[in-house]
């Protein structure tokens, strides 16, 4: 799964066997908000079935 998250939020990563940062959000307008510079993280190998993960993951962390 592909996540957009703040640096200090790692709750999702513990639900997968492997996660790595693949980029950062840049709104291109130099607007400072919660999402600006947030990490884009690619996670693979979920530890639970998607049907159990989705209810916990569908909200922005």
N, CA, C, O and CB atoms as a CASP TS submission, in Angstrom:
PFRMAT TS
TARGET T0000
AUTHOR 0000-0000-0000
METHOD Language model
MODEL 1
PARENT N/A
ATOM      1  N   UNK     1       0.836  -1.157   0.000  1.00  0.00           N
ATOM      2  CA  UNK     1       0.000   0.000   0.000  1.00  0.00           C
ATOM      3  C   UNK     1       0.886   1.226   0.000  1.00  0.00           C
ATOM      4  O   UNK     1       2.033   1.177   0.445  1.00  0.00           O
ATOM      5  CB  UNK     1      -0.954  -0.006   1.195  1.00  0.00           C
ATOM      6  N   UNK     2       0.359   2.310  -0.494  1.00  0.00           N
ATOM      7  CA  UNK     2       1.081   3.576  -0.549  1.00  0.00           C
ATOM      8  C   UNK     2       0.476   4.518   0.482  1.00  0.00           C
ATOM      9  O   UNK     2      -0.726   4.781   0.459  1.00  0.00           O
ATOM     10  CB  UNK     2       1.028   4.199  -1.981  1.00  0.00           C
ATOM     11  N   UNK     3       1.305   5.023   1.379  1.00  0.00           N
ATOM     12  CA  UNK     3       0.839   5.877   2.475  1.00  0.00           C
ATOM     13  C   UNK     3       1.421   7.271   2.346  1.00  0.00           C
ATOM     14  O   UNK     3       2.526   7.457   1.836  1.00  0.00           O
ATOM     15  CB  UNK     3       1.213   5.271   3.836  1.00  0.00           C
ATOM     16  N   UNK     4       0.665   8.237   2.813  1.00  0.00           N
ATOM     17  CA  UNK     4       1.166   9.594   2.993  1.00  0.00           C
ATOM     18  C   UNK     4       1.031   9.849   4.483  1.00  0.00           C
ATOM     19  O   UNK     4      -0.073   9.820   5.028  1.00  0.00           O
ATOM     20  CB  UNK     4       0.373  10.675   2.109  1.00  0.00           C
ATOM     21  N   UNK     5       2.157  10.100   5.143  1.00  0.00           N
ATOM     22  CA  UNK     5       2.103  10.237   6.598  1.00  0.00           C
ATOM     23  C   UNK     5       3.157  11.206   7.104  1.00  0.00           C
ATOM     24  O   UNK     5       4.136  11.500   6.417  1.00  0.00           O
ATOM     25  CB  UNK     5       2.284   8.882   7.267  1.00  0.00           C
ATOM     26  N   UNK     6       2.941  11.696   8.316  1.00  0.00           N
ATOM     27  CA  UNK     6       3.911  12.555   8.980  1.00  0.00           C
ATOM     28  C   UNK     6       5.074  11.701   9.472  1.00  0.00           C
ATOM     29  O   UNK     6       4.913  10.501   9.694  1.00  0.00           O
ATOM     30  CB  UNK     6       3.257  13.333  10.156  1.00  0.00           C
ATOM     31  N   UNK     7       6.225  12.303   9.640  1.00  0.00           N
ATOM     32  CA  UNK     7       7.430  11.576  10.050  1.00  0.00           C
ATOM     33  C   UNK     7       7.268  10.796  11.345  1.00  0.00           C
ATOM     34  O   UNK     7       7.808   9.696  11.462  1.00  0.00           O
ATOM     35  CB  UNK     7       8.564  12.534  10.198  1.00  0.00           C
ATOM     36  N   UNK     8       6.552  11.322  12.309  1.00  0.00           N
ATOM     37  CA  UNK     8       6.467  10.675  13.611  1.00  0.00           C
ATOM     38  C   UNK     8       5.310   9.681  13.731  1.00  0.00           C
ATOM     39  O   UNK     8       5.006   9.231  14.835  1.00  0.00           O
ATOM     40  CB  UNK     8       6.335  11.715  14.673  1.00  0.00           C
ATOM     41  N   UNK     9       4.672   9.335  12.636  1.00  0.00           N
ATOM     42  CA  UNK     9       3.571   8.371  12.649  1.00  0.00           C
ATOM     43  C   UNK     9       4.036   7.070  12.013  1.00  0.00           C
ATOM     44  O   UNK     9       4.182   6.996  10.793  1.00  0.00           O
ATOM     45  CB  UNK     9       2.327   8.930  11.904  1.00  0.00           C
ATOM     46  N   UNK    10       4.266   6.060  12.812  1.00  0.00           N
ATOM     47  CA  UNK    10       4.738   4.795  12.255  1.00  0.00           C
ATOM     48  C   UNK    10       3.818   3.624  12.576  1.00  0.00           C
ATOM     49  O   UNK    10       4.222   2.470  12.431  1.00  0.00           O
ATOM     50  CB  UNK    10       6.122   4.498  12.766  1.00  0.00           C
ATOM     51  N   UNK    11       2.602   3.893  13.005  1.00  0.00           N
ATOM     52  CA  UNK    11       1.677   2.835  13.366  1.00  0.00           C
ATOM     53  C   UNK    11       1.340   1.883  12.236  1.00  0.00           C
ATOM     54  O   UNK    11       1.104   0.698  12.470  1.00  0.00           O
ATOM     55  CB  UNK    11       0.436   3.428  13.877  1.00  0.00           C
ATOM     56  N   UNK    12       1.316   2.387  11.018  1.00  0.00           N
ATOM     57  CA  UNK    12       0.959   1.551   9.878  1.00  0.00           C
ATOM     58  C   UNK    12       2.084   0.581   9.545  1.00  0.00           C
ATOM     59  O   UNK    12       1.823  -0.569   9.191  1.00  0.00           O
ATOM     60  CB  UNK    12       0.630   2.417   8.662  1.00  0.00           C
ATOM     61  N   UNK    13       3.325   1.027   9.652  1.00  0.00           N
ATOM     62  CA  UNK    13       4.457   0.190   9.277  1.00  0.00           C
ATOM     63  C   UNK    13       4.527  -1.116  10.065  1.00  0.00           C
ATOM     64  O   UNK    13       4.967  -2.136   9.535  1.00  0.00           O
ATOM     65  CB  UNK    13       5.731   0.955   9.466  1.00  0.00           C
ATOM     66  N   UNK    14       4.106  -1.091  11.298  1.00  0.00           N
ATOM     67  CA  UNK    14       4.160  -2.322  12.091  1.00  0.00           C
ATOM     68  C   UNK    14       3.143  -3.358  11.619  1.00  0.00           C
ATOM     69  O   UNK    14       3.201  -4.517  12.032  1.00  0.00           O
ATOM     70  CB  UNK    14       3.922  -2.005  13.559  1.00  0.00           C
ATOM     71  N   UNK    15       2.218  -2.953  10.763  1.00  0.00           N
ATOM     72  CA  UNK    15       1.220  -3.879  10.218  1.00  0.00           C
ATOM     73  C   UNK    15       1.693  -4.562   8.934  1.00  0.00           C
ATOM     74  O   UNK    15       0.956  -5.348   8.338  1.00  0.00           O
ATOM     75  CB  UNK    15      -0.078  -3.139   9.950  1.00  0.00           C
ATOM     76  N   UNK    16       2.933  -4.256   8.505  1.00  0.00           N
ATOM     77  CA  UNK    16       3.477  -4.809   7.260  1.00  0.00           C
ATOM     78  C   UNK    16       4.876  -5.357   7.506  1.00  0.00           C
ATOM     79  O   UNK    16       5.531  -4.997   8.485  1.00  0.00           O
ATOM     80  CB  UNK    16       3.507  -3.734   6.143  1.00  0.00           C
ATOM     81  N   UNK    17       5.326  -6.229   6.610  1.00  0.00           N
ATOM     82  CA  UNK    17       6.664  -6.793   6.767  1.00  0.00           C
ATOM     83  C   UNK    17       7.749  -5.897   6.202  1.00  0.00           C
ATOM     84  O   UNK    17       8.913  -6.040   6.577  1.00  0.00           O
ATOM     85  CB  UNK    17       6.733  -8.138   6.107  1.00  0.00           C
ATOM     86  N   UNK    18       7.408  -4.984   5.317  1.00  0.00           N
ATOM     87  CA  UNK    18       8.418  -4.107   4.753  1.00  0.00           C
ATOM     88  C   UNK    18       7.842  -2.779   4.308  1.00  0.00           C
ATOM     89  O   UNK    18       6.837  -2.737   3.598  1.00  0.00           O
ATOM     90  CB  UNK    18       9.093  -4.778   3.597  1.00  0.00           C
ATOM     91  N   UNK    19       8.485  -1.680   4.729  1.00  0.00           N
ATOM     92  CA  UNK    19       8.079  -0.338   4.323  1.00  0.00           C
ATOM     93  C   UNK    19       9.322   0.487   4.017  1.00  0.00           C
ATOM     94  O   UNK    19      10.349   0.364   4.685  1.00  0.00           O
ATOM     95  CB  UNK    19       7.221   0.345   5.424  1.00  0.00           C
ATOM     96  N   UNK    20       9.208   1.326   2.999  1.00  0.00           N
ATOM     97  CA  UNK    20      10.321   2.215   2.679  1.00  0.00           C
ATOM     98  C   UNK    20       9.782   3.522   2.130  1.00  0.00           C
ATOM     99  O   UNK    20       8.783   3.547   1.412  1.00  0.00           O
ATOM    100  CB  UNK    20      11.286   1.556   1.666  1.00  0.00           C
ATOM    101  N   UNK    21      10.460   4.609   2.477  1.00  0.00           N
ATOM    102  CA  UNK    21      10.050   5.921   1.982  1.00  0.00           C
ATOM    103  C   UNK    21      10.461   6.039   0.530  1.00  0.00           C
ATOM    104  O   UNK    21      11.604   5.761   0.167  1.00  0.00           O
ATOM    105  CB  UNK    21      10.673   7.067   2.828  1.00  0.00           C
ATOM    106  N   UNK    22       9.514   6.456  -0.298  1.00  0.00           N
ATOM    107  CA  UNK    22       9.771   6.587  -1.737  1.00  0.00           C
ATOM    108  C   UNK    22       9.670   8.033  -2.212  1.00  0.00           C
ATOM    109  O   UNK    22       9.911   8.312  -3.386  1.00  0.00           O
ATOM    110  CB  UNK    22       8.797   5.725  -2.522  1.00  0.00           C
ATOM    111  N   UNK    23       9.316   8.957  -1.317  1.00  0.00           N
ATOM    112  CA  UNK    23       9.226  10.354  -1.707  1.00  0.00           C
ATOM    113  C   UNK    23       8.681  11.215  -0.602  1.00  0.00           C
ATOM    114  O   UNK    23       8.462  10.765   0.523  1.00  0.00           O
ATOM    115  CB  UNK    23       8.372  10.500  -2.924  1.00  0.00           C
ATOM    116  N   UNK    24       8.467  12.476  -0.952  1.00  0.00           N
ATOM    117  CA  UNK    24       7.886  13.457  -0.033  1.00  0.00           C
ATOM    118  C   UNK    24       6.858  14.279  -0.792  1.00  0.00           C
ATOM    119  O   UNK    24       6.997  14.500  -1.995  1.00  0.00           O
ATOM    120  CB  UNK    24       8.985  14.378   0.590  1.00  0.00           C
ATOM    121  N   UNK    25       5.838  14.726  -0.097  1.00  0.00           N
ATOM    122  CA  UNK    25       4.816  15.579  -0.687  1.00  0.00           C
ATOM    123  C   UNK    25       5.389  16.986  -0.854  1.00  0.00           C
ATOM    124  O   UNK    25       6.002  17.535   0.062  1.00  0.00           O
ATOM    125  CB  UNK    25       3.525  15.600   0.191  1.00  0.00           C
ATOM    126  N   UNK    26       5.181  17.551  -2.029  1.00  0.00           N
ATOM    127  CA  UNK    26       5.540  18.949  -2.291  1.00  0.00           C
ATOM    128  C   UNK    26       4.400  19.533  -3.099  1.00  0.00           C
ATOM    129  O   UNK    26       4.190  19.154  -4.251  1.00  0.00           O
ATOM    130  CB  UNK    26       6.929  19.085  -3.053  1.00  0.00           C
ATOM    131  N   UNK    27       3.661  20.459  -2.495  1.00  0.00           N
ATOM    132  CA  UNK    27       2.493  21.000  -3.182  1.00  0.00           C
ATOM    133  C   UNK    27       2.861  21.970  -4.294  1.00  0.00           C
ATOM    134  O   UNK    27       1.981  22.429  -5.023  1.00  0.00           O
ATOM    135  CB  UNK    27       1.592  21.688  -2.195  1.00  0.00           C
ATOM    136  N   UNK    28       4.139  22.292  -4.440  1.00  0.00           N
ATOM    137  CA  UNK    28       4.589  23.133  -5.537  1.00  0.00           C
ATOM    138  C   UNK    28       4.218  24.601  -5.407  1.00  0.00           C
ATOM    139  O   UNK    28       4.547  25.408  -6.277  1.00  0.00           O
ATOM    140  CB  UNK    28       4.044  22.615  -6.796  1.00  0.00           C
ATOM    141  N   UNK    29       3.535  24.948  -4.327  1.00  0.00           N
ATOM    142  CA  UNK    29       3.094  26.332  -4.114  1.00  0.00           C
ATOM    143  C   UNK    29       3.717  26.936  -2.865  1.00  0.00           C
ATOM    144  O   UNK    29       3.400  28.067  -2.496  1.00  0.00           O
ATOM    145  CB  UNK    29       1.574  26.392  -4.011  1.00  0.00           C
ATOM    146  N   UNK    30       4.598  26.193  -2.215  1.00  0.00           N
ATOM    147  CA  UNK    30       5.241  26.630  -0.972  1.00  0.00           C
ATOM    148  C   UNK    30       4.214  27.000   0.092  1.00  0.00           C
ATOM    149  O   UNK    30       4.425  27.920   0.881  1.00  0.00           O
ATOM    150  CB  UNK    30       6.158  27.822  -1.242  1.00  0.00           C
ATOM    151  N   UNK    31       3.099  26.269   0.102  1.00  0.00           N
ATOM    152  CA  UNK    31       2.061  26.462   1.108  1.00  0.00           C
ATOM    153  C   UNK    31       2.374  25.525   2.274  1.00  0.00           C
ATOM    154  O   UNK    31       2.428  24.307   2.099  1.00  0.00           O
ATOM    155  CB  UNK    31       0.621  26.191   0.517  1.00  0.00           C
ATOM    156  N   UNK    32       2.577  26.087   3.448  1.00  0.00           N
ATOM    157  CA  UNK    32       2.907  25.292   4.617  1.00  0.00           C
ATOM    158  C   UNK    32       1.629  24.757   5.247  1.00  0.00           C
ATOM    159  O   UNK    32       0.828  25.519   5.788  1.00  0.00           O
ATOM    160  CB  UNK    32       3.714  26.121   5.636  1.00  0.00           C
ATOM    161  N   UNK    33       1.444  23.449   5.174  1.00  0.00           N
ATOM    162  CA  UNK    33       0.292  22.807   5.790  1.00  0.00           C
ATOM    163  C   UNK    33       0.716  21.437   6.308  1.00  0.00           C
ATOM    164  O   UNK    33       1.888  21.078   6.202  1.00  0.00           O
ATOM    165  CB  UNK    33      -0.889  22.684   4.782  1.00  0.00           C
ATOM    166  N   UNK    34      -0.210  20.672   6.861  1.00  0.00           N
ATOM    167  CA  UNK    34       0.126  19.363   7.444  1.00  0.00           C
ATOM    168  C   UNK    34       0.704  18.388   6.430  1.00  0.00           C
ATOM    169  O   UNK    34       1.540  17.557   6.785  1.00  0.00           O
ATOM    170  CB  UNK    34      -1.099  18.751   8.074  1.00  0.00           C
ATOM    171  N   UNK    35       0.284  18.472   5.200  1.00  0.00           N
ATOM    172  CA  UNK    35       0.726  17.519   4.197  1.00  0.00           C
ATOM    173  C   UNK    35       2.066  17.895   3.562  1.00  0.00           C
ATOM    174  O   UNK    35       2.781  17.017   3.077  1.00  0.00           O
ATOM    175  CB  UNK    35      -0.320  17.394   3.128  1.00  0.00           C
ATOM    176  N   UNK    36       2.414  19.169   3.557  1.00  0.00           N
ATOM    177  CA  UNK    36       3.665  19.599   2.932  1.00  0.00           C
ATOM    178  C   UNK    36       4.845  18.888   3.594  1.00  0.00           C
ATOM    179  O   UNK    36       5.013  18.936   4.813  1.00  0.00           O
ATOM    180  CB  UNK    36       3.830  21.141   3.034  1.00  0.00           C
ATOM    181  N   UNK    37       5.642  18.240   2.784  1.00  0.00           N
ATOM    182  CA  UNK    37       6.829  17.480   3.198  1.00  0.00           C
ATOM    183  C   UNK    37       6.500  16.183   3.932  1.00  0.00           C
ATOM    184  O   UNK    37       7.393  15.574   4.521  1.00  0.00           O
ATOM    185  CB  UNK    37       7.693  18.336   4.079  1.00  0.00           C
ATOM    186  N   UNK    38       5.254  15.749   3.911  1.00  0.00           N
ATOM    187  CA  UNK    38       4.903  14.462   4.511  1.00  0.00           C
ATOM    188  C   UNK    38       5.585  13.349   3.720  1.00  0.00           C
ATOM    189  O   UNK    38       5.822  13.482   2.519  1.00  0.00           O
ATOM    190  CB  UNK    38       3.352  14.255   4.540  1.00  0.00           C
ATOM    191  N   UNK    39       5.892  12.268   4.397  1.00  0.00           N
ATOM    192  CA  UNK    39       6.551  11.135   3.757  1.00  0.00           C
ATOM    193  C   UNK    39       5.557  10.340   2.909  1.00  0.00           C
ATOM    194  O   UNK    39       4.403  10.159   3.298  1.00  0.00           O
ATOM    195  CB  UNK    39       7.200  10.227   4.814  1.00  0.00           C
ATOM    196  N   UNK    40       6.011   9.874   1.764  1.00  0.00           N
ATOM    197  CA  UNK    40       5.264   8.925   0.943  1.00  0.00           C
ATOM    198  C   UNK    40       5.968   7.592   1.149  1.00  0.00           C
ATOM    199  O   UNK    40       7.146   7.450   0.822  1.00  0.00           O
ATOM    200  CB  UNK    40       5.210   9.354  -0.604  1.00  0.00           C
ATOM    201  N   UNK    41       5.249   6.621   1.687  1.00  0.00           N
ATOM    202  CA  UNK    41       5.838   5.358   2.110  1.00  0.00           C
ATOM    203  C   UNK    41       5.158   4.201   1.386  1.00  0.00           C
ATOM    204  O   UNK    41       3.931   4.121   1.345  1.00  0.00           O
ATOM    205  CB  UNK    41       5.722   5.187   3.640  1.00  0.00           C
ATOM    206  N   UNK    42       5.962   3.305   0.816  1.00  0.00           N
ATOM    207  CA  UNK    42       5.456   2.104   0.158  1.00  0.00           C
ATOM    208  C   UNK    42       5.619   0.937   1.113  1.00  0.00           C
ATOM    209  O   UNK    42       6.736   0.626   1.527  1.00  0.00           O
ATOM    210  CB  UNK    42       6.197   1.834  -1.190  1.00  0.00           C
ATOM    211  N   UNK    43       4.513   0.285   1.471  1.00  0.00           N
ATOM    212  CA  UNK    43       4.531  -0.853   2.389  1.00  0.00           C
ATOM    213  C   UNK    43       4.043  -2.110   1.673  1.00  0.00           C
ATOM    214  O   UNK    43       3.085  -2.069   0.900  1.00  0.00           O
ATOM    215  CB  UNK    43       3.657  -0.567   3.633  1.00  0.00           C
ATOM    216  N   UNK    44       4.710  -3.214   1.940  1.00  0.00           N
ATOM    217  CA  UNK    44       4.342  -4.507   1.347  1.00  0.00           C
ATOM    218  C   UNK    44       4.238  -5.550   2.455  1.00  0.00           C
ATOM    219  O   UNK    44       4.693  -5.330   3.578  1.00  0.00           O
ATOM    220  CB  UNK    44       5.383  -4.951   0.266  1.00  0.00           C
ATOM    221  N   UNK    45       3.643  -6.665   2.128  1.00  0.00           N
ATOM    222  CA  UNK    45       3.550  -7.781   3.062  1.00  0.00           C
ATOM    223  C   UNK    45       2.698  -7.498   4.278  1.00  0.00           C
ATOM    224  O   UNK    45       3.198  -7.562   5.401  1.00  0.00           O
ATOM    225  CB  UNK    45       4.901  -8.170   3.504  1.00  0.00           C
ATOM    226  N   UNK    46       1.405  -7.183   4.088  1.00  0.00           N
ATOM    227  CA  UNK    46       0.565  -6.930   5.262  1.00  0.00           C
ATOM    228  C   UNK    46       0.499  -8.163   6.168  1.00  0.00           C
ATOM    229  O   UNK    46       0.498  -9.299   5.694  1.00  0.00           O
ATOM    230  CB  UNK    46      -0.854  -6.519   4.824  1.00  0.00           C
ATOM    231  N   UNK    47       0.446  -7.918   7.470  1.00  0.00           N
ATOM    232  CA  UNK    47       0.395  -9.000   8.464  1.00  0.00           C
ATOM    233  C   UNK    47      -1.013  -9.518   8.712  1.00  0.00           C
ATOM    234  O   UNK    47      -1.197 -10.529   9.389  1.00  0.00           O
ATOM    235  CB  UNK    47       0.985  -8.527   9.768  1.00  0.00           C
ATOM    236  N   UNK    48      -2.012  -8.823   8.162  1.00  0.00           N
ATOM    237  CA  UNK    48      -3.415  -9.196   8.344  1.00  0.00           C
ATOM    238  C   UNK    48      -4.120  -9.140   6.996  1.00  0.00           C
ATOM    239  O   UNK    48      -3.636  -8.473   6.082  1.00  0.00           O
ATOM    240  CB  UNK    48      -4.118  -8.260   9.376  1.00  0.00           C
ATOM    241  N   UNK    49      -5.247  -9.822   6.851  1.00  0.00           N
ATOM    242  CA  UNK    49      -6.021  -9.702   5.617  1.00  0.00           C
ATOM    243  C   UNK    49      -6.494  -8.260   5.419  1.00  0.00           C
ATOM    244  O   UNK    49      -6.754  -7.550   6.391  1.00  0.00           O
ATOM    245  CB  UNK    49      -7.227 -10.665   5.640  1.00  0.00           C
ATOM    246  N   UNK    50      -6.603  -7.833   4.166  1.00  0.00           N
ATOM    247  CA  UNK    50      -7.032  -6.469   3.846  1.00  0.00           C
ATOM    248  C   UNK    50      -8.360  -6.127   4.505  1.00  0.00           C
ATOM    249  O   UNK    50      -8.558  -4.991   4.936  1.00  0.00           O
ATOM    250  CB  UNK    50      -7.145  -6.292   2.337  1.00  0.00           C
ATOM    251  N   UNK    51      -9.271  -7.087   4.592  1.00  0.00           N
ATOM    252  CA  UNK    51     -10.585  -6.831   5.188  1.00  0.00           C
ATOM    253  C   UNK    51     -10.467  -6.426   6.666  1.00  0.00           C
ATOM    254  O   UNK    51     -11.346  -5.733   7.179  1.00  0.00           O
ATOM    255  CB  UNK    51     -11.475  -8.077   5.056  1.00  0.00           C
ATOM    256  N   UNK    52      -9.420  -6.838   7.344  1.00  0.00           N
ATOM    257  CA  UNK    52      -9.197  -6.439   8.735  1.00  0.00           C
ATOM    258  C   UNK    52      -8.377  -5.153   8.825  1.00  0.00           C
ATOM    259  O   UNK    52      -8.571  -4.356   9.743  1.00  0.00           O
ATOM    260  CB  UNK    52      -8.491  -7.562   9.501  1.00  0.00           C
ATOM    261  N   UNK    53      -7.464  -4.948   7.879  1.00  0.00           N
ATOM    262  CA  UNK    53      -6.622  -3.757   7.889  1.00  0.00           C
ATOM    263  C   UNK    53      -7.383  -2.491   7.517  1.00  0.00           C
ATOM    264  O   UNK    53      -7.207  -1.448   8.147  1.00  0.00           O
ATOM    265  CB  UNK    53      -5.467  -3.942   6.945  1.00  0.00           C
ATOM    266  N   UNK    54      -8.225  -2.581   6.498  1.00  0.00           N
ATOM    267  CA  UNK    54      -8.848  -1.386   5.944  1.00  0.00           C
ATOM    268  C   UNK    54      -9.591  -0.533   6.971  1.00  0.00           C
ATOM    269  O   UNK    54      -9.400   0.683   6.970  1.00  0.00           O
ATOM    270  CB  UNK    54      -9.790  -1.782   4.868  1.00  0.00           C
ATOM    271  N   UNK    55     -10.432  -1.099   7.852  1.00  0.00           N
ATOM    272  CA  UNK    55     -11.134  -0.239   8.807  1.00  0.00           C
ATOM    273  C   UNK    55     -10.188   0.620   9.653  1.00  0.00           C
ATOM    274  O   UNK    55     -10.531   1.751   9.996  1.00  0.00           O
ATOM    275  CB  UNK    55     -11.991  -1.087   9.719  1.00  0.00           C
ATOM    276  N   UNK    56      -9.022   0.110   9.988  1.00  0.00           N
ATOM    277  CA  UNK    56      -8.064   0.866  10.806  1.00  0.00           C
ATOM    278  C   UNK    56      -7.231   1.842   9.986  1.00  0.00           C
ATOM    279  O   UNK    56      -6.714   2.817  10.530  1.00  0.00           O
ATOM    280  CB  UNK    56      -7.143  -0.088  11.536  1.00  0.00           C
ATOM    281  N   UNK    57      -7.093   1.596   8.684  1.00  0.00           N
ATOM    282  CA  UNK    57      -6.187   2.386   7.863  1.00  0.00           C
ATOM    283  C   UNK    57      -6.866   3.425   6.970  1.00  0.00           C
ATOM    284  O   UNK    57      -6.172   4.204   6.316  1.00  0.00           O
ATOM    285  CB  UNK    57      -5.392   1.476   7.018  1.00  0.00           C
ATOM    286  N   UNK    58      -8.147   3.460   6.925  1.00  0.00           N
ATOM    287  CA  UNK    58      -8.818   4.323   5.962  1.00  0.00           C
ATOM    288  C   UNK    58      -8.806   5.793   6.340  1.00  0.00           C
ATOM    289  O   UNK    58      -9.283   6.621   5.565  1.00  0.00           O
ATOM    290  CB  UNK    58     -10.220   3.878   5.792  1.00  0.00           C
ATOM    291  N   UNK    59      -8.281   6.142   7.498  1.00  0.00           N
ATOM    292  CA  UNK    59      -8.198   7.530   7.924  1.00  0.00           C
ATOM    293  C   UNK    59      -6.743   7.993   7.886  1.00  0.00           C
ATOM    294  O   UNK    59      -5.821   7.207   8.103  1.00  0.00           O
ATOM    295  CB  UNK    59      -8.792   7.705   9.342  1.00  0.00           C
ATOM    296  N   UNK    60      -6.561   9.252   7.613  1.00  0.00           N
ATOM    297  CA  UNK    60      -5.219   9.830   7.566  1.00  0.00           C
ATOM    298  C   UNK    60      -4.585   9.780   8.949  1.00  0.00           C
ATOM    299  O   UNK    60      -5.209  10.162   9.939  1.00  0.00           O
ATOM    300  CB  UNK    60      -5.263  11.286   7.045  1.00  0.00           C
ATOM    301  N   UNK    61      -3.347   9.307   9.013  1.00  0.00           N
ATOM    302  CA  UNK    61      -2.615   9.239  10.296  1.00  0.00           C
ATOM    303  C   UNK    61      -1.823  10.484  10.519  1.00  0.00           C
ATOM    304  O   UNK    61      -1.146  10.610  11.539  1.00  0.00           O
ATOM    305  CB  UNK    61      -1.687   8.029  10.342  1.00  0.00           C
TER
END
